[in-house]
Every structure is written in structure tokens, then in C-alpha cells.
Amino acid sequence: MLNTKVMTAFAALALLAACGSSTADNAATGAGAASNTSAGPRPGSQEDLVANVGDRVYFDTDESSVRADQRPVLERQAAWLARYPQVTVQVEGHADERGTREYNLALGQRRANSARDVLVANGAAGARISTISYGKDRPAALGSTDDAWAQNRRAVTVVR
Amino acid sequence: MTWKDEAAIRQLSRRAAIFGGAALGLPLIGARATFAQSSVVDITKARTDPIPIAVPNFAGGSDEAQRLGQNIAGVIQTNLRNSGLFRPVDRAAYIQTAEAAAQTPRFQDWRVIGAQALTTGRAEVSGDRLRVEFRLWDVLPETQIQGTAFTAPAGNWRRIAHLISDVIYERLLGEKGYFDTRVVYVAETGPRDRRTRRLAIMDQDGENQRYLTDGSFAALTPRFHPNAQQIAFMSYARNEPRVYLFNLDSGRQEVLGTFQGMTLSPRFSPDGRSVVLSSTRGNDANIYVVDLGSRRERQLTSGGGLDVSPCYSPDGSQIVFNSDRGGDQQLYVMDAGGGGVRRISFGRGRYATPVWSPRGDLIAFTRISGGQFAIGVMRPDGSGERILSEGWGMEGPTFAPNGRVMMYFRETPARDARGSGFSSRLSSIDIAGFNERQIVTPTDASDPAWSPLLA
């Protein structure tokens, strides 16, 4: 029974990861056609957030303040949250692999908090936004290159 | 590399006492005693001068006893060889048979093949009970150094082999061994972006592997209680990363403290009565101590950065930790009550994961500098920094209970965007910087923590 649940959870995670990576470019460039066709993602869903708003922001090495070029993503997320008041989210903070596990856990938490602060400053209710850190333990990009590390220094907003 | 090592000097004088004045049968030990007189110990000496020792199979009166006797001698020989401080003599060169040596060693037969020390033994099995009698001999003066018998359930023959290994180590080197110990670590399986991380425990030699958690939640950074029966670790159970306690006898897990934010990087105090950890709040992470009796929480650091990875000095009077309060990660020491913070790391790069040696004389750390990771040691005042091993990724040193050997984990980089080639494995190294060895585990592994001596 427990095993089945775990398997299901992993399958869901795998699906999310797949969505995230396949649409990351769209999300990052903010291609934001908010109008949904009948075939589009369900409004207010994670897929909707990824496809039409952008689910993640990136950070500089060892930094946890939100970069100016990343701020618009969070502003769009705040507007999106205003449109779907029933949605609650969790902001996941992550770090690249070039640090120690414990420090990166704390750093990831600080990044998640930074992203949440921007969402709240743009009108989102703090009570709808929880945070969690995975440090360097859940990379989005699996390589060991500067580019992979840049993709892994991130805060990802996940619909709960 | 040479430096004064007060603890080693004390131990050397103890060693001289064991062997009694000038009648030092083992020339090596005589040579080391000379270092003690000059008050300077060249610990890299061990690299070139391991003690030659013969470990013939222990004799046995029955097939079963003979089999266990062989197993035990094999484990002892492997332990001693892996320490880097002993050189087991090639068994093919033995002249006297193991059976005969167990009766009466013919010392010249062992002398001519270069053995300076010899162990002999005999195993007896009655029902489920195993009795092992062992003797340690000094070959040149032809004297017995030690004779001891152990009795245990036959299934515990490995434990007996480790206890005997520790006796040999202590009698010949003058400091306690570390073979009768276990290591708790994080076993990692699955693709890198969706890894399953479970607590696992094993003997220090990689045997008796066992999982402690089922992988339904991620488990990180386990650390032993000084009684070796309890583990503090970080758990993602219920999607809330918190420090938990794990009881090895009952398997019971409980969350520690009532913190609002994430708690991480736990370590027990040397008296076992409290746990020091880090807790995040807002943009900071601060260090707290939780009393295990009253469960009262007390904040030790405040404001100004991420304070993580606290570790007590063995006398419990001080805490070393890692903070970015000054801009980047460095090591700081403070009084156990929280006052008197001073920075101790000033080298090039970032410093992290400090752990205090059980001997009190060194602090081990991870250094990240110029894209390279390294494991090193420095004195508690920050002087005498030495790098023991460098590589692409390595971190998290933990000391064996005698402070002579460290274990840590070592990563290899991914070769491509799919993450191929990435691995995480445990390694051990002598604090003199030699004898680096991979510890074989069934899966990828990280976050090792060495137990105290079990007996």
C-alpha cells in the first residue's frame, strides 16, 4: 500500500519534472498567451503556470536576492495568483552542486523566502505561499556545467 | 609534513611503558619512542613504516570452529592492512603451520619471514556459543604481549574479530583502535533529479549493511549519539524538513523541537544530553541547542547570515560552526553558551562542515576554492591548516573515535546533460593525508557518520 503511494508520488514528480524541462524556455522568455484553447492546460493548474506565466526564477552564484531580470516572472506569478484565489503554492528553493549539502539547504531556503517576499510585495497573500528547500539535492539540469548550475540555482513555484 | 602533536606524544610515552624501557622487541616502536624524546612526531612516517605482522588462521577443533577461525583471522588481517599502519606478511611465506603456531609459536620461523608481531588464536564452538582465545606475540624478544578470550553467539564472529583487531592496534600503537565501530550514512539510488535517500548503517569495514528508513521520505545528515544507540538526522517526512531522532533499538522516530522553520545539521553534545542544530527563519539560519530532557530550545546565534553545521568540542565547552555572516562561508568558534564568537578560517576559498576531532586537537573541514573541493584539518585556533585530499566534489568529514582516520563522501562530475557518470561514494583517509581508500557500499552513498567504539 505504502509502496503504491510512493510509486504514484514519484510518477507525479517525474511528470512535473518533464513538464518543467520541456517548457522551461517558454517560461523563461515569458511567452504569455493567457488565453486558453480547449486543448490548453486547465486554468489555475501547474501546467497553466508553467506554460503561461513561468514557474521559476534563477539566482546568481551564492546569491539569494531576486535578480532584476527575474522579477517580472514573480510579478506575473502574483497576478496569476490573484486571478486564481483558490490556489495555494509552495516555493521550492534550490542550489547548484558547487556547495556543501547543509549550507545549500539553508541557501535554498533563503532563495525560496526571497521569491515569496516578492510575491507578497506584489499583492499575494503570504498565507497561500509556503516555502521549502531542497538544497542541491534535486537538480533540474543533470549536467556538471556552468549552464546546468545556472538552471539549478532557482526558486520554483509549485501549485499544491 | 611534521608538526607537534601533544596527544601523540602522550600516547607514545604510554606505549613505551607497555613495552617496558629499552627492551623494545619491535624496532619500529623503539624508533617511534625516539621521536617522542625529541618532542616532534613525524606522523607521515607511518606511510613508509607499517608494522609487519603475521595473522595466521585461528585454529579450531571442529570444521565449524576452523571455518570461523579462518574468517576471524581474515577480518583481523584486513582491518590491520586497511589502517595503513600494519603490513600483514604474505601468508604464502609462512613456515610454521597455523595449527602449530596456535600451540607454541616457533619464533625464528616468523622472524625470518620478516614478521615483528604475530597473532595466534583458537576458536571453539559449543552449541551456539563461540569462544575465541587469542594471543599477540612480540617476535624478536619472543614474548607474549597479550592473551585474551572472547565469548559470544557464533553469529557475532565479526564483532569478535573487530574487538581483537582493536586490542592489537592499541597494544602495538599505544592508542585506541576504531574497528569495533559502525558507520551510518545516506544510501542514494535512482536518477539524480529524483533520488531516493535512505538512512543505512554498516560496520566500519562495509559489512552488515542494513537500511534504517524505507525511502518514502528523504533522509539526510545522520549523526550518532555518544552511546551509539540513537541517531539524529534530517527528514523530509510530511514534506517538512526537520531534525528527527531515530532510536536504533526500537526503530522509533520523533521530530525534535517545535521550530517554525526548517531544522538541519544536528549534532549531539558530547554528554549526549542535548542536540545542537540550525534553524532557518526569514533570511537567516541560526544555531540552537535543544535539551533532550526538558526539550527546551535555546538560541545561540542571531542575525546576520546563515549559521549551519555546528559541532561541539569533545569537552563540550565550545562549538565550531559555518557562517556566511562575513560575506562568504567561513568557520567560527564560540563558547557553548553562545558568546565569544571568533572566526578561525582565513585561507583562500570558502570553508564548511567543520567537525571537531575526538582528540580535541584538530578541526576537519570542507574547503571550496577555485572550483575544487578539499578535505582538510586545522587546529582549533585556525593555525596549521593542511589539505588531506582534493577533488571535484567532496565534503562532510567524520572522525573515527580515535581521531586518527576520517571518512567523507566524494562525488564525480556528470559527463553529459543526462547526468551520466555522476557518482557519490564514501572514502576514508589517515589524518596524515595517506591511505585514502574507497569504502565499498551497495549503492551510492553520502553523509557518513562514524560511531563511537561500541564496547
Contacts between the chains, C-beta under 8 A, distances in Angstrom:
chain1	res1	chain2	res2	distance
A	2	B	214	7.4
A	2	B	216	6.2
A	5	B	216	7.7
A	6	B	215	7.2
A	6	B	216	5.2
A	10	B	194	6.3
A	13	B	194	5.8
A	14	B	194	6.4
A	17	B	193	5.9
A	17	B	194	7.0
A	62	B	324	7.9
A	62	B	328	7.1
A	64	B	283	7.2
A	97	B	393	6.8
A	97	B	411	7.6
A	98	B	368	6.9
A	98	B	371	7.5
A	98	B	393	8.0
A	99	B	350	7.9
A	99	B	352	7.5
A	99	B	368	6.9
A	100	B	309	7.6
A	100	B	322	7.8
A	100	B	329	8.0
A	100	B	352	4.1
A	100	B	353	5.2
A	100	B	366	5.4
A	100	B	368	7.5
A	100	B	395	4.8
A	100	B	396	7.2
A	101	B	220	6.7
A	101	B	221	6.9
A	101	B	395	6.8
A	101	B	396	7.0
A	101	B	446	7.4
A	101	B	447	7.0
A	102	B	221	6.5
A	102	B	264	5.9
A	102	B	265	4.4
A	102	B	278	7.4
A	102	B	308	4.8
A	102	B	309	4.9
A	102	B	322	7.5
A	102	B	352	7.4
A	102	B	353	6.6
A	103	B	306	6.6
A	103	B	308	5.5
A	103	B	309	7.2
A	103	B	322	6.4
A	103	B	324	7.7
A	103	B	329	5.9
A	103	B	352	5.5
A	105	B	220	7.9
A	105	B	234	7.8
A	105	B	241	7.4
A	105	B	262	7.1
A	105	B	264	5.2
A	105	B	265	7.9
A	105	B	308	7.6
A	106	B	264	6.9
A	106	B	278	6.7
A	106	B	280	5.8
A	106	B	285	4.2
A	106	B	306	4.2
A	106	B	308	5.1
A	107	B	306	6.6
A	109	B	261	7.3
A	109	B	262	5.6
A	109	B	280	4.5
A	109	B	285	7.2
A	110	B	280	7.5
A	110	B	283	5.3
A	110	B	285	7.9
A	110	B	306	6.8
A	113	B	282	6.5
A	113	B	283	6.0
A	114	B	283	7.4
A	132	B	239	6.7
A	132	B	240	7.9
A	132	B	241	6.7
A	132	B	262	7.5
A	133	B	241	6.9
A	133	B	262	6.2
A	133	B	280	7.6
A	137	B	195	6.9
A	137	B	197	7.4
A	137	B	218	7.1
A	137	B	220	7.5
A	138	B	193	6.0
A	138	B	194	7.6
A	138	B	195	7.9
A	139	B	192	6.2
A	139	B	193	5.5
A	139	B	419	7.9
A	140	B	193	6.8
A	141	B	417	6.9
A	142	B	191	7.8
A	142	B	192	5.3
A	142	B	193	6.1
A	142	B	414	5.8
A	142	B	417	6.2
A	142	B	418	5.8
A	142	B	419	3.1
A	142	B	422	7.4
A	143	B	414	5.1
A	143	B	416	6.4
A	143	B	417	4.4
A	143	B	418	7.9
A	143	B	419	6.8
A	144	B	392	7.9
A	144	B	413	3.6
A	144	B	414	4.3
A	144	B	415	7.9
A	144	B	422	7.2
A	145	B	417	7.9
A	148	B	414	7.7
A	148	B	417	7.0
